[in-house]
Amino acid sequence: MNVLIVDDEPLAREGMRMLLEGEVGITSIAEARNGAEAVTRVRASKPDLVLLDVQMPEMDGFAVLRELGAEALPPTIFVTAHDQYAIQAFEVNAIDYLLKPVTRERFQQALARVRERVSAQGGLDNRHVRAFLQQLSAPPSYLARVALRSAGKISFVDVEDLLYVQAAENYVQLHLRNARHLLHVPIATLEASLDPGMFLRIHRSMIVNVKQVQELETGAHGEYIVVLKGGARLQASRSYHEKIKRWAANPF
């Protein structure tokens, strides 16, 4: 397997090279320092696998994907620091991705999936990549405000002003700094309309505005306690531990 590493960070490329050198069946490893160089190298050498960084200046990983097109794209594992929209899009479209910092165990899992997919299909079916390209060309529009109806009037709340949202049966309670409002909508429906870069689900009944988070504390049983800037303390569920941990990690 001939592999191309694409990343603008020399240390990141070196880290990926070290992971690859420990794997059986890797015959050669090439590197590209930016998106434009990646496009040139893919077209010239047609690697068997590309490890493609998402966040690069000038021409990022998504631009590389658009330039090459799904049909010309070799099997690819995307590498991302901390981009909630990208991660959500990868998972929806069954795209293989790695979240920095990359562990050997997670790297081996992604590599094994690519090998299995190529082996089973006698090549790579890039329908999932085409679907991903379509999604990138039409990114979702997220809710900017919430309309509240009461006593014959309609008032509006900007979602940026929300501290957190809490489920209350078929309603949600919107918590603001100096007010609370009930909205007749299930929490899962509201979550789908909120920008995942701004709002984080920390419990099956709670979503928090990440811009309002002051710090995280660890509870007695390993669960997170989310402390907001105004002093509110929210108990996170252990089932959301890994999701919160990813959100809290540095992007390097």
C-alpha positions as CSV (number, residue, x, y, z in Angstrom):
1,M,0.0,0.0,0.0
2,N,1.4,3.4,-1.1
3,V,0.3,6.1,1.3
4,L,0.2,9.9,0.9
5,I,0.2,12.0,4.1
6,V,-1.3,15.5,3.6
7,D,-0.8,18.0,6.5
8,D,0.7,21.5,6.7
9,E,2.2,20.7,10.2
10,P,5.6,18.9,10.0
11,L,5.1,17.4,13.4
12,A,1.7,16.0,12.4
13,R,3.2,14.5,9.3
14,E,6.0,12.9,11.3
15,G,3.4,11.5,13.8
16,M,1.4,9.9,11.0
17,R,4.6,8.5,9.4
18,M,5.5,6.8,12.7
19,L,2.0,5.2,12.9
20,L,2.3,4.0,9.4
21,E,5.8,2.6,9.8
22,G,4.4,0.2,12.4
23,E,1.9,-1.3,10.1
24,V,2.3,-4.4,7.8
25,G,1.8,-3.9,4.1
26,I,2.9,-0.3,3.8
27,T,5.4,-0.2,0.9
28,S,6.0,3.6,0.6
29,I,5.0,6.8,2.4
30,A,5.0,10.2,0.6
31,E,4.1,13.6,2.0
32,A,2.3,16.8,0.8
33,R,2.6,20.0,2.8
34,N,-0.6,21.7,1.5
35,G,-3.7,21.2,-0.5
36,A,-2.4,22.2,-3.9
37,E,0.6,19.8,-3.5
38,A,-1.8,17.1,-2.4
39,V,-3.9,17.4,-5.6
40,T,-0.7,17.3,-7.8
41,R,0.7,14.2,-6.0
42,V,-2.6,12.3,-6.1
43,R,-3.0,12.9,-9.8
44,A,0.6,12.0,-10.5
45,S,1.2,9.0,-8.3
46,K,-2.3,7.7,-7.6
47,P,-1.6,6.5,-4.0
48,D,-3.5,3.6,-2.5
49,L,-4.4,5.6,0.6
50,V,-4.5,9.3,1.5
51,L,-4.4,10.6,5.1
52,L,-5.9,14.1,4.5
53,D,-5.8,16.9,7.1
54,V,-9.1,18.9,7.1
55,Q,-7.8,22.2,8.5
56,M,-5.1,23.7,6.2
57,P,-4.6,27.3,5.1
58,E,-5.5,28.5,1.6
59,M,-6.7,25.0,0.3
60,D,-8.1,22.9,3.1
61,G,-9.0,19.2,2.9
62,F,-12.5,19.8,1.7
63,A,-11.2,21.9,-1.2
64,V,-8.8,19.1,-2.1
65,L,-11.8,16.8,-2.2
66,R,-13.8,19.1,-4.4
67,E,-10.8,19.6,-6.8
68,L,-10.2,15.9,-7.2
69,G,-13.8,14.8,-7.3
70,A,-15.2,11.6,-5.8
71,E,-14.3,9.5,-8.8
72,A,-10.6,10.4,-8.8
73,L,-10.3,10.2,-5.0
74,P,-8.3,7.3,-3.7
75,P,-9.3,5.7,-0.4
76,T,-9.1,8.5,2.1
77,I,-9.0,8.9,5.9
78,F,-9.7,12.5,6.9
79,V,-7.8,13.9,9.9
80,T,-9.4,16.7,11.9
81,A,-8.6,18.7,15.0
82,H,-11.9,19.9,16.5
83,D,-14.6,20.5,14.0
84,Q,-18.1,19.4,15.1
85,Y,-19.7,20.0,11.8
86,A,-17.1,18.0,10.0
87,I,-17.3,15.1,12.5
88,Q,-21.1,15.0,12.2
89,A,-20.9,15.0,8.4
90,F,-18.3,12.2,8.4
91,E,-20.4,10.0,10.6
92,V,-23.6,10.6,8.6
93,N,-21.9,9.7,5.4
94,A,-19.7,6.8,6.8
95,I,-16.5,8.6,6.0
96,D,-13.4,7.4,7.8
97,Y,-11.9,10.1,10.0
98,L,-9.4,10.5,12.8
99,L,-9.6,13.1,15.5
100,K,-6.3,14.7,16.6
101,P,-4.4,13.8,18.7
102,V,-4.5,10.4,16.9
103,T,-3.9,7.3,19.0
104,R,-2.4,4.1,17.6
105,E,-5.5,2.1,18.5
106,R,-7.9,4.5,16.7
107,F,-5.5,4.7,13.7
108,Q,-5.5,1.0,13.4
109,Q,-9.3,0.8,13.5
110,A,-9.6,3.3,10.7
111,L,-6.9,1.6,8.6
112,A,-8.6,-1.8,9.1
113,R,-12.0,-0.4,7.9
114,V,-10.5,1.1,4.7
115,R,-8.7,-2.2,4.0
116,E,-11.9,-4.2,4.6
117,R,-14.0,-1.9,2.4
118,V,-11.5,-2.0,-0.5
119,S,-11.1,-5.8,-0.2
120,A,-14.9,-6.4,-0.1
121,Q,-15.6,-4.2,-3.1
122,G,-12.6,-5.0,-5.2
123,G,-11.9,-1.3,-5.1
124,L,-13.5,1.7,-3.4
125,D,-17.2,2.7,-4.0
126,N,-17.2,6.4,-3.6
127,R,-20.9,6.9,-3.4
128,H,-20.6,7.9,0.2
129,V,-17.9,10.5,-0.8
130,R,-20.3,11.9,-3.4
131,A,-23.0,12.3,-0.8
132,F,-20.5,14.0,1.4
133,L,-19.5,16.5,-1.4
134,Q,-23.2,17.3,-1.9
135,Q,-23.6,18.0,1.8
136,L,-20.5,20.3,1.8
137,S,-21.9,22.2,-1.1
138,A,-25.1,22.9,0.8
139,P,-24.2,23.2,4.5
140,P,-27.2,23.2,6.9
141,S,-28.8,26.4,8.1
142,Y,-29.2,26.4,11.8
143,L,-31.8,28.1,14.0
144,A,-30.9,31.8,14.8
145,R,-33.9,32.6,17.0
146,V,-36.8,31.0,18.7
147,A,-40.4,32.3,18.5
148,L,-42.4,32.3,21.8
149,R,-46.2,32.6,21.7
150,S,-48.0,33.8,24.8
151,A,-51.1,35.8,25.5
152,G,-51.8,36.7,21.9
153,K,-48.2,37.9,21.3
154,I,-45.1,36.5,19.7
155,S,-41.7,37.3,21.2
156,F,-38.3,36.2,20.1
157,V,-35.2,34.9,21.8
158,D,-31.8,34.7,20.0
159,V,-30.3,31.2,20.4
160,E,-27.0,32.9,21.3
161,D,-28.6,34.2,24.5
162,L,-29.5,30.7,25.7
163,L,-27.5,29.4,28.6
164,Y,-28.8,25.8,28.3
165,V,-31.9,23.9,27.3
166,Q,-33.6,21.3,29.5
167,A,-36.2,18.7,28.5
168,A,-39.6,18.8,30.2
169,E,-41.6,15.9,28.7
170,N,-42.8,17.1,25.3
171,Y,-41.5,20.6,26.1
172,V,-38.1,22.2,26.6
173,Q,-37.3,24.8,29.1
174,L,-35.1,27.6,27.7
175,H,-32.8,29.0,30.4
176,L,-31.6,32.6,29.9
177,R,-29.7,34.7,32.2
178,N,-32.7,36.5,33.7
179,A,-35.7,34.4,32.4
180,R,-37.0,31.0,31.6
181,H,-39.4,30.0,28.8
182,L,-41.3,26.8,27.8
183,L,-41.3,25.8,24.2
184,H,-43.5,23.0,22.9
185,V,-41.0,20.9,21.1
186,P,-39.1,17.6,22.0
187,I,-35.5,18.2,22.9
188,A,-34.2,15.9,20.0
189,T,-36.1,18.0,17.5
190,L,-34.7,21.2,18.8
191,E,-31.2,19.8,18.9
192,A,-31.3,18.9,15.2
193,S,-32.0,22.6,14.5
194,L,-29.1,24.0,16.6
195,D,-25.6,24.6,15.4
196,P,-23.5,21.7,16.8
197,G,-20.5,24.1,17.0
198,M,-22.4,26.2,19.5
199,F,-24.5,23.7,21.4
200,L,-23.4,20.5,23.1
201,R,-25.7,17.7,24.4
202,I,-24.4,16.7,27.8
203,H,-27.3,14.6,29.0
204,R,-30.3,13.1,27.3
205,S,-32.4,15.9,28.8
206,M,-29.9,18.8,28.6
207,I,-28.1,20.8,25.9
208,V,-25.6,23.6,26.8
209,N,-24.4,26.7,25.0
210,V,-20.7,26.1,24.9
211,K,-19.9,29.8,24.8
212,Q,-21.4,29.9,28.3
213,V,-19.2,27.2,29.7
214,Q,-16.6,28.4,32.3
215,E,-15.0,25.1,33.3
216,L,-15.5,21.4,33.7
217,E,-15.2,19.6,36.9
218,T,-15.0,15.8,37.5
219,G,-17.6,14.3,39.8
220,A,-17.2,11.5,42.3
221,H,-18.0,8.8,39.7
222,G,-16.0,10.2,36.8
223,E,-18.9,12.2,35.3
224,Y,-18.4,15.8,34.2
225,I,-20.0,18.8,36.0
226,V,-20.4,21.7,33.6
227,V,-20.0,25.0,35.3
228,L,-21.4,28.0,33.4
229,K,-20.1,31.6,33.5
230,G,-23.0,32.7,35.7
231,G,-22.3,30.0,38.2
232,A,-24.9,27.4,37.3
233,R,-23.6,23.8,37.7
234,L,-25.0,21.2,35.3
235,Q,-24.6,17.4,35.9
236,A,-23.6,15.7,32.7
237,S,-24.4,12.0,32.0
238,R,-21.6,9.5,31.8
239,S,-23.0,8.3,28.5
240,Y,-21.9,11.7,27.0
241,H,-18.5,11.5,28.6
242,E,-16.5,10.9,25.4
243,K,-18.4,13.5,23.5
244,I,-17.7,16.1,26.1
245,K,-14.1,15.0,26.4
246,R,-13.6,15.5,22.6
247,W,-15.2,19.0,22.8
248,A,-12.9,20.0,25.7
249,A,-9.7,18.7,24.0
250,N,-7.2,21.2,22.5
251,P,-7.1,21.0,18.7
252,F,-3.4,20.1,18.6
